[in-house]
Amino acid sequence: MKAILAALLTGCGSASRYVVLQHPETKQTVECKVDPWGDISYNAQIENCVSAHKQAGYLIVGDSKH
């Protein structure tokens, strides 16, 4: 899992940001990502996605921003 997560977060040199969240009970993972070249509000889109999933009980397990 860690190798897959690292590959997702590095993005092969891409400028895109990825946030991976996992539900602690179901272990289901979701990925919030937006191509920054497509829209100047990509940070807000990422934060909205993360916020919605956190409200559903998901926890951040990886963030390419950090």
Secondary structure, DSSP 8 states (H G I E B T S, - for coil): -HHHHHHHHHGGG---EEEEEE-TTT--EEEEEE-TTT-TTHHHHHHHHHHHHHHTT-EEEEETT-
